[in-house]
Amino acid sequence: MREIVFDTETTGVDPKSGDRMVEIGCIELVNRVPTGRTFHAYFNPDCAMPLEAERIHGLTDAFLADKKRFHEHALELIDFLGDCPLVAHNAQFDFGFLNFEFSFCGHPEVDHGRMIDTLALARRRHPGAKHSLDALCSRYGIDRSHRVLHGALLDAELLAQVYVELTGGRQIGLALAATPMSVTVDTPVHRPRTRTFRPPRPHAPSAAELARHKAFVEALDSPLWMQ
């Protein structure tokens, strides 16, 4: 299953009041494993960067001055996002800015039915605990020592690791099959062949084995558990 973990940086907290997105970072997962495919872009917001926002992500007016506008990246971003689930931390915030920018340049908004909110997942799994990205990285032993300022791609990379842990860890798919199943694998010469997985056989001792064991134990000379 393909999923996209993403994060945004903005000029403020409310696109309806004029705040704009200035950065987006996306990480592609397939079956909860990063594929190495990413999407990352900075955007010129055509407005001044408030000091309080600059202190969070470090993106200055001078740095963003020569960057493209969102609409110049929109089609490339739409193609990367595809139609798969989109994972974000406090996802209502990121979806709000993403859909504002898409709508502003005449593209359809992203369906909220695709939203997976890791903040909501963390609150259900760890009620009463801290649920910031930093706190979750600490809980799961994820190294964030290189995170000095917020950055969309870096935060998306950290969030992807957190999301895997929140949804069962990297061994989520390991389990004994309850019913026989088949998978197709490639041999070293790349010829597909099918392996059939059979249900486990019973391993309970038979009556004869139990009787032999009982006789063996009774024949022991001064066993430790009888002293």
Order of alpha helices (4+ residues) and beta strands (2+ residues): beta-beta-beta-alpha-alpha-alpha-beta-alpha-beta-alpha-alpha-alpha-beta-beta-alpha
